[in-house]
């Protein structure tokens, strides 16, 4: 089984968000995919199989399978378009979140993702205790989005993982307006077995949509202020869709010494 290690949302290794991509001829047992994801211990490991209807893509955290992952989708598209379907500029994936298309545009890979309805919710003391800073506003969608006063608060915070896990949402996001970029965000995912996602594409289906409405513009440049850092180029496409683009770079290729 061949596995690629790709750093997504960056053009330099050791930054962005690392993802493992396993290219398979057929699906192994789900227990094996979970074991591989746990062994890799990355925020996500992607498994992809070419089927008659196209590529089928699945994502696993060290804890379980999830229904959407941005950086691992970008990483998988990078692998397919550079090492398998080299003549193509677009690849489509069948996923738990429907059909997702990724198009190569120069050194960027543009993903066509869904947006999600965002509802404002009350700021609570539990949020303040979990993040260590009281949010200005809070919103709930697939994830929790807590808005803070400035990027320094977001960058410097050291959340309590146990308290974060008690908050609603799949991922708990801290975001603020940026200076060099439109917004600054960090994404924490203890419920998925990930303390902090280095650069979270799926979170920006919601975060970028929020800042688009606040700033009154369709194009949002977002910086993920994790230790590794990464940049996402987001564009609201309408009809419940968002384009999220980023760069990617290959770190390693390996042969897993197991039978699928």
C-alpha positions in Angstrom: 0.0 0.0 0.0 1.5 3.3 -1.1 1.2 6.3 1.2 2.1 9.9 0.4 2.8 12.5 3.1 1.7 16.0 1.9 1.8 19.4 3.6 -1.3 21.3 2.6 -2.0 25.0 2.5 1.7 25.8 2.2 4.5 25.6 -0.3 7.1 24.7 2.3 7.6 21.4 4.1 7.3 21.5 7.9 4.5 24.0 7.7 0.8 24.0 6.7 -1.2 20.9 7.6 0.3 17.4 7.0 -2.0 14.7 5.7 -1.3 11.1 4.8 -2.9 9.9 1.5 -3.2 6.2 0.9 -4.0 5.3 -2.7 -5.7 1.9 -2.9 -6.9 -0.5 -5.5 -9.8 -1.7 -3.3 -11.2 -0.9 0.1 -9.6 -2.6 3.1 -11.5 -3.4 6.3 -12.5 -0.2 8.1 -10.7 -1.4 11.2 -7.4 -1.4 9.2 -8.0 2.2 8.0 -8.6 3.3 11.6 -5.4 1.6 12.7 -3.4 3.3 10.0 -4.9 6.7 10.9 -4.0 6.1 14.5 -0.5 4.9 13.6 0.0 8.0 11.5 -1.3 10.2 14.4 -2.0 13.1 12.0 -5.1 15.2 12.2 -6.4 13.2 9.1 -5.4 10.3 6.9 -7.1 10.1 3.5 -7.9 6.8 1.7 -8.8 7.0 -2.0 -10.0 4.3 -4.4 -10.6 4.8 -8.2 -14.0 3.3 -8.9 -16.1 3.1 -12.2 -18.0 6.2 -11.0 -14.8 8.1 -10.2 -12.6 8.5 -7.1 -14.1 7.6 -3.8 -12.5 9.5 -0.9 -12.7 8.8 2.9 -11.1 10.6 5.8 -10.1 9.3 9.2 -8.8 11.1 12.3 -6.8 9.1 14.9 -10.2 8.5 16.5 -12.8 7.9 13.8 -14.1 8.5 10.3 -15.3 12.1 9.6 -17.6 13.4 6.9 -15.5 16.3 5.6 -11.8 17.3 5.6 -10.4 20.2 3.6 -6.7 19.8 3.8 -6.7 16.0 3.2 -8.9 16.6 0.2 -6.4 19.2 -1.1 -3.5 16.7 -0.4 -5.3 13.9 -2.2 -6.0 16.0 -5.2 -2.3 17.0 -5.2 -1.3 13.3 -5.3 -3.8 12.3 -8.0 -3.1 15.2 -10.3 0.7 15.0 -10.0 1.3 11.3 -9.8 -1.7 9.5 -11.3 -3.9 11.6 -13.7 -1.1 14.0 -14.7 -2.8 15.3 -17.8 -6.0 16.3 -15.9 -6.5 19.7 -14.2 -9.6 18.6 -12.2 -10.4 15.6 -10.1 -13.8 14.8 -8.6 -14.3 12.8 -5.4 -17.4 11.0 -4.2 -17.5 11.5 -0.4 -19.8 11.4 2.6 -20.4 15.2 1.9 -21.4 14.6 -1.7 -19.3 15.2 -4.8 -16.3 17.4 -4.3 -14.3 18.8 -7.2 -10.7 20.1 -7.0 -9.1 22.1 -9.8 -5.5 22.9 -10.3 -4.9 26.6 -11.1 -1.2 27.3 -11.4 0.3 26.4 -8.0 -3.1 26.5 -6.3 -5.6 23.7 -5.8 -9.2 25.1 -5.7 -11.7 23.0 -3.8 -15.5 23.4 -4.4 -17.0 22.8 -0.9 -20.5 23.4 0.7 -21.2 26.2 3.1 -23.3 25.6 6.2 -26.0 27.7 8.0 -24.5 29.7 10.8 -26.7 30.7 13.8 -25.6 33.2 16.5 -25.7 31.7 20.0 -25.1 33.3 23.4 -21.5 33.7 24.7 -21.2 31.6 27.8 -18.9 31.4 30.8 -18.0 27.9 29.7 -16.6 29.3 26.4 -14.5 31.8 28.3 -13.2 29.1 30.7 -12.4 26.8 27.8 -10.6 29.3 25.6 -9.1 31.4 28.5 -10.5 34.6 26.9 -14.1 35.7 26.6 -15.4 35.7 23.0 -17.1 38.8 21.7 -19.6 36.7 19.7 -20.4 33.0 19.2 -22.0 31.1 16.3 -22.9 27.5 15.9 -23.0 25.5 12.6 -21.3 22.2 12.0 -18.6 23.7 14.2 -18.5 26.3 17.0 -17.2 29.7 15.9 -16.1 32.0 18.7 -15.1 35.5 17.6 -12.5 37.4 19.6 -11.3 41.0 19.7 -8.0 40.7 17.9 -5.5 38.3 16.4 -3.1 38.5 19.4 -5.8 37.0 21.6 -6.3 34.2 19.1 -2.6 33.5 18.6 -1.7 33.6 22.3 -4.6 31.5 23.8 -3.9 28.2 25.4 -7.3 26.5 25.6 -8.2 23.8 28.1 -8.8 20.7 25.9 -11.1 19.0 28.4 -13.3 22.1 28.7 -13.3 22.6 24.9 -14.6 19.0 24.5 -17.7 20.0 26.5 -18.6 22.8 24.1 -21.0 22.3 21.2 -19.8 21.7 17.6 -17.5 19.2 15.9 -14.6 21.6 16.0 -14.1 24.7 18.3 -12.8 27.6 16.3 -11.3 30.8 17.6 -11.3 33.6 15.0 -10.8 37.4 14.7 -10.2 40.0 12.1 -6.6 40.0 10.8 -4.2 42.7 9.8 -2.1 41.1 7.0 -5.1 38.9 6.1 -8.8 39.3 6.4 -9.1 36.9 9.4 -7.0 34.8 11.7 -8.2 31.5 13.0 -7.3 28.5 15.2 -9.2 25.2 15.2 -9.3 22.8 18.1 -10.8 19.3 17.7 -10.5 17.3 20.9 -13.7 15.5 20.0 -11.9 14.1 16.9 -8.8 13.2 18.9 -6.9 16.2 17.6 -5.8 18.9 20.1 -5.3 21.5 17.3 -5.8 21.2 13.6 -2.8 23.0 12.0 -4.8 24.4 9.1 -8.5 23.4 8.8 -10.2 23.7 5.4 -13.6 22.5 6.4 -13.8 25.0 9.3 -13.3 27.8 6.8 -16.5 26.7 5.0 -18.1 28.4 8.0 -15.4 30.9 9.2 -14.8 32.4 5.7 -18.6 32.6 5.1 -19.0 34.5 8.4 -16.2 37.0 7.6 -17.5 37.4 4.1 -20.8 38.7 5.5 -19.1 40.9 8.2 -16.6 42.5 5.8 -19.0 42.7 2.8 -16.8 40.9 0.3 -16.8 37.6 -1.4 -13.1 36.9 -1.4 -11.5 36.2 2.0 -7.8 35.5 2.7 -7.5 33.6 5.9 -4.5 32.8 8.0 -4.4 29.8 10.4 -2.3 30.9 13.4 -1.2 27.4 14.6 2.4 26.7 15.3 2.8 25.4 11.7 0.7 28.2 10.1 -1.0 28.2 6.7 -2.9 30.4 4.3 -6.3 29.7 2.7 -7.8 31.7 -0.2 -11.6 31.6 0.1 -14.3 32.8 -2.3 -18.0 32.7 -1.8 -19.5 31.1 -4.9 -23.2 31.4 -4.1 -25.8 28.7 -4.0 -24.4 27.3 -0.8 -20.9 26.7 -2.2 -17.5 28.1 -1.4 -14.2 27.8 -3.2 -11.2 27.2 -0.9 -7.7 27.3 -2.5 -4.3 26.5 -1.2 -0.9 25.2 -2.1 0.6 21.8 -1.3 4.1 20.2 -1.2 5.2 16.6 -1.1 7.1 15.6 2.1 7.5 11.8 1.6 6.4 8.6 -0.2 6.4 5.3 1.6 5.2 1.7 1.1 3.2 0.4 4.1 4.3 -3.1 5.0 0.8 -4.4 5.5 -1.7 -6.2 3.3 -5.0 -4.4 2.5 
